[in-house]
C-alpha cells in the first residue's frame, strides 16, 4: 500500500554471478546449452561442444575459471564468472 508520508528510495547495484559445476567439461556443456536455447531446431552438433571445451581451456582466466574456495555450499566445485 502506498503511503504518501513515507519517502521512497530507489537504486541499483551490480552483483557478481557464477556458474558452478563438477568439472570444466560441465562448464563447457553449460556454455553450449545456453547457446542451443537461442538457436534453431537443428540437431545437436557435437563439434559445438568441442569448440566450447577448447574455449574454456584456452580462456580460463578470462572467464574466471577457478575452484570455489570460499566457505559456501559450492566449496570445491569448479566456478566460472557469469557475464
N, C-alpha and C positions, 0 to 999 in steps of 0.2 A: 504494500500500500504506500502510495506516495505521500510524503509528509512535507509540506512547504516550510516548516520550521527547521528542518534538518538540511545541512549542507551536503551537497553531492560531491564526491571526489571521483575522478577518472584518471586512468593512467595505463601504461602498458610496460611490459618488461619482457626481456628475451631470456629464455632458459635453455640450457643445453639438453639435448635429447640424444639417446643412444639406441643402437640395435645391440642385442645380446644373443650369443649363440654358443654352442658347444665346440665349434671348430671354425677355422677360416673357410672351409668348404660350405658350411651352413650360412656364413655371411654372404658368400658368392651366390648361394641359392636364393637368399632373400633379395639380393640385387636383381636377379633375373625375374623373380616372382613379381616384384614391383613393376618391372618393365612390361611383362606379359599382360598385366592388368590393364595396361593402356594401349595395347596393340590390337590387331585384328584377330580373326578366328583361325589363323593359320595354325597347323600342328606345332607342338613343341619342337624346337631345334636344339639338339644337344650342343652344337657349336656355340650357341649363345652362352651356355653355362661355362664352357671352356674359356671363352673370352672374359666373362665376369670373374672367373677364378684367377686368370692371369692379371686382370686389373687389380684385384685385391692383393695379390702377391707383389706387384710392382709399385703400387701406390699406397702401401700400408700406412706410411707416416702421414700421407695427405688425407686419408680417411679416418685417421685417429685409431688405427687398429692396435689394440693392446689387450692385456689380460686385466680384468677388473680387480683392483687391489683394495678398494675402499671396503669398509665394513657394511656391506649391503647384501641382500639376499642373492644377488648375482655374482658375488665374490668368487673369483676363479674362472669365470666364463670369459670368452672372447668378447670384446666390446669394440664397436665402431661408432664414430660420430654420425648422427643423422643430420643431413643438411636442412 
